[in-house]
Amino acid sequence: MIDKLAFVHPEAKIGNNVTIGPWTYIGAGVEIGDDTWISSHVVVKGPSVIGKGNKIFQFASVGEDCQDKKYAGEPTRLVMGDNNIIRESVTIHRGTVQDNSETRIGSNNLFMAYVHIAHDCVVGNNVIMANNASIAGHVHVGDWVILGGMTGVHQFVHIGAHAFAAGSSLILQDVPPFVMASGQPAIPRGLNAEGLKRRGFSKESQLAVRRAYKTLYRQGLTVAEALDVLQGEAEKDEHVKSLVDFVSSSSRGIIR
């Protein structure tokens, strides 16, 4: 149902069973998938592709031009998956030609009130960003990451899957998978053991990841030395391998 007080551009593509509330603006180049619910006073601009079953609450701004001063109106876009919850006053910006011209968001994410997702970010699936968490341009956030309220993430930082950042953290370097971080700047505070249990990791994998964490952070080794030690373990467990691959490919360096 599209409220008679909503504005939907004639070039927008609206799926089946979509609800759009009053005083909401849907611009040109926007595609909205089936069963999506959009409250009143929402702005969605394109080019943007919004998947199925999303819920977008009032005063959210989705697919707006980015705040990068280099942006000069080039055609960039936002691509979003399914079943995301976007709460009040969330802002999500499209990409820039300096990257891949695209901001990409997966599925089943929860973005609480006042969250900001900047240009060219890549956000995975099942991510929770609590109130006022903000990620700057070009940030990559892996699956199942939790960012506490008021957390700020520096541009180009990568955060690995299943990582956890406590509220008001300031993240200036990459956070490896499974690591809990907090502080200003954020430092490692331990392994996200509870998260691994909740997500069904086997006891063997939990133990392997715990040993890998200790090698990386508790034995006084340099990152290069720790990676050398972990190569053998990576061949035995896929989760340790994902940790090793992440750290090996880090361009900003990991939190220490």
C-alpha positions in Angstrom: 0.0 0.0 0.0 1.4 3.4 -1.0 -0.1 6.3 1.0 -1.6 9.0 -1.1 0.7 11.5 0.6 3.9 9.7 -0.4 5.9 10.7 -3.5 7.1 7.8 -5.7 9.0 8.8 -8.8 7.5 7.4 -12.0 10.8 5.7 -12.8 11.0 3.9 -9.4 10.3 0.2 -9.4 8.1 -1.0 -6.5 7.6 -4.8 -5.8 4.6 -6.6 -4.5 3.1 -6.0 -1.1 5.2 -3.0 -0.4 4.0 -0.4 2.2 5.1 3.2 1.9 4.0 5.7 4.5 2.9 9.3 4.2 5.4 12.1 3.4 8.0 9.5 2.2 10.0 10.3 -0.9 11.1 7.5 -3.3 13.4 8.9 -6.0 14.3 7.9 -9.5 16.4 4.9 -10.0 15.1 3.2 -6.8 14.1 -0.5 -6.9 12.3 -1.8 -3.8 11.7 -5.6 -3.4 8.6 -7.4 -2.3 7.2 -7.2 1.2 9.3 -4.2 2.2 7.7 -1.8 4.8 8.7 1.9 4.7 7.4 4.2 7.4 6.5 7.9 7.0 9.1 10.7 6.5 11.7 8.4 4.8 13.9 9.5 1.9 15.2 6.8 -0.5 17.2 8.0 -3.4 18.9 6.2 -6.3 20.3 4.5 -8.0 19.5 2.1 -5.2 18.4 -1.5 -5.1 16.6 -2.5 -1.9 15.8 -6.2 -1.5 12.8 -8.0 0.0 11.3 -7.8 3.4 13.2 -4.8 4.6 11.8 -2.5 7.3 12.8 1.2 7.2 11.6 3.5 10.0 10.8 7.2 10.0 13.4 9.9 9.2 15.9 7.4 7.7 17.9 8.6 4.6 18.8 5.7 2.3 20.9 6.0 -0.9 21.7 9.7 -0.5 24.8 11.4 -2.2 27.9 10.8 -0.1 29.7 13.4 1.9 33.1 12.9 0.3 34.3 16.2 -1.1 35.6 14.5 -4.2 32.2 13.3 -5.2 31.0 15.3 -8.2 27.6 13.7 -9.0 28.9 10.6 -10.7 26.4 7.7 -11.1 27.0 5.5 -8.1 24.6 3.2 -6.3 23.6 1.4 -3.1 22.7 -2.3 -3.1 21.0 -3.8 -0.1 19.9 -7.4 0.6 16.8 -8.7 2.4 15.2 -8.5 5.8 17.2 -5.6 7.1 15.8 -3.4 9.9 16.8 0.2 9.5 15.7 2.2 12.5 15.0 5.9 13.0 17.3 8.5 11.5 19.8 6.0 10.0 21.8 7.4 7.1 23.2 5.2 4.3 25.2 6.8 1.4 25.9 5.6 -2.1 29.5 4.8 -3.3 32.1 6.9 -5.2 34.0 6.3 -8.4 37.2 6.3 -6.3 36.3 2.8 -5.1 33.8 0.4 -6.7 31.0 3.1 -7.2 28.9 1.0 -4.8 27.9 0.8 -1.1 26.8 -2.8 -0.4 24.8 -4.2 2.5 23.9 -7.8 3.0 20.8 -9.3 4.7 19.3 -9.8 8.2 21.1 -6.8 9.6 19.9 -4.5 12.4 20.9 -0.8 12.2 19.6 1.0 15.3 18.7 4.6 15.6 21.2 7.2 14.2 23.6 4.7 12.7 25.7 6.1 9.8 27.0 4.0 7.0 29.2 6.0 4.7 30.1 5.7 1.0 31.7 2.6 -0.4 31.2 0.5 2.8 30.6 -3.2 2.5 28.5 -4.7 5.3 27.9 -8.4 5.5 25.0 -10.4 7.0 23.6 -10.6 10.5 25.4 -7.5 11.6 24.2 -5.4 14.5 25.1 -1.7 14.8 23.8 -0.2 18.0 22.6 3.4 18.4 24.9 6.1 16.9 27.5 3.6 15.7 29.2 5.1 12.6 31.5 3.6 9.9 33.4 6.0 7.7 34.0 5.5 4.0 35.4 2.3 2.5 35.0 0.3 5.7 34.3 -3.5 5.4 32.3 -5.2 8.1 32.1 -9.0 8.2 29.2 -11.3 9.0 27.9 -11.4 12.6 29.8 -8.4 13.7 28.4 -6.4 16.6 29.3 -2.7 17.0 28.3 -1.2 20.3 26.5 2.2 20.6 28.6 5.3 19.8 31.4 3.2 18.2 33.3 5.0 15.5 35.3 3.2 12.7 38.0 5.0 10.7 37.9 4.9 6.9 39.3 1.9 5.1 39.3 -0.3 8.3 38.2 -3.9 7.9 36.4 -5.7 10.7 36.4 -9.5 10.6 33.5 -11.9 11.0 32.2 -12.5 14.5 34.2 -9.6 16.0 32.6 -7.5 18.8 33.3 -3.8 19.6 32.1 -2.4 23.0 30.2 0.8 23.2 32.1 4.0 22.4 35.0 2.2 20.9 37.3 4.1 18.4 38.5 1.7 15.9 41.5 2.9 13.9 43.0 -0.4 12.7 41.7 -3.7 11.4 39.9 -6.0 13.9 40.6 -9.7 13.2 37.7 -12.2 13.2 36.5 -13.4 16.6 38.2 -10.6 18.5 36.5 -8.4 21.1 37.7 -4.8 21.1 37.2 -1.7 23.2 38.8 1.6 24.1 39.9 4.8 22.4 41.7 3.7 20.4 40.4 0.2 20.6 42.6 -2.6 21.6 42.0 -6.4 21.8 40.2 -7.5 25.0 39.8 -11.2 24.4 38.1 -13.7 22.2 34.4 -13.4 21.4 33.9 -16.9 23.0 30.2 -16.4 23.8 29.5 -15.4 20.2 31.1 -18.6 18.9 29.0 -20.7 21.2 25.8 -19.0 20.2 26.6 -19.5 16.5 27.1 -23.2 16.8 30.9 -23.5 16.5 32.1 -26.9 17.4 34.1 -27.4 20.5 37.1 -28.3 18.4 36.9 -25.1 16.4 36.3 -23.0 19.5 39.5 -24.4 21.0 41.5 -24.0 17.8 40.4 -20.3 17.5 41.2 -19.8 21.2 44.7 -21.2 20.7 45.1 -19.0 17.6 44.1 -15.9 19.6 46.7 -16.7 22.2 49.4 -17.1 19.6 48.5 -13.8 18.0 48.1 -11.8 21.1 49.5 -13.5 24.2 52.9 -14.9 23.4 54.9 -11.7 22.7 55.3 -12.5 19.0 55.3 -10.1 16.1 52.4 -10.4 13.7 54.7 -12.0 11.1 56.0 -14.5 13.7 52.5 -15.4 14.8 51.4 -16.0 11.3 54.3 -18.4 10.7 53.3 -20.3 13.8 49.6 -20.4 12.7 50.1 -21.6 9.2 50.0 -25.3 10.3 46.9 -24.7 12.4 45.2 -23.0 9.5 45.4 -26.2 7.5 43.5 -28.0 10.2 40.6 -25.6 10.9 38.7 -23.4 8.5 38.1 -20.7 11.1 41.7 -20.4 12.0 42.4 -20.2 8.3 40.0 -17.3 8.0 41.8 -15.5 10.8 45.2 -16.1 9.2 44.0 -14.9 5.8 42.5 -11.8 7.3 45.6 -10.8 9.2 47.8 -11.6 6.3 45.8 -9.3 3.9 45.5 -6.4 6.4 46.8 -3.2 4.8 46.2 -0.9 7.9 47.6 -3.4 10.4 45.5 -5.0 13.1 44.7 -3.7 16.6 47.3 -4.7 19.1 
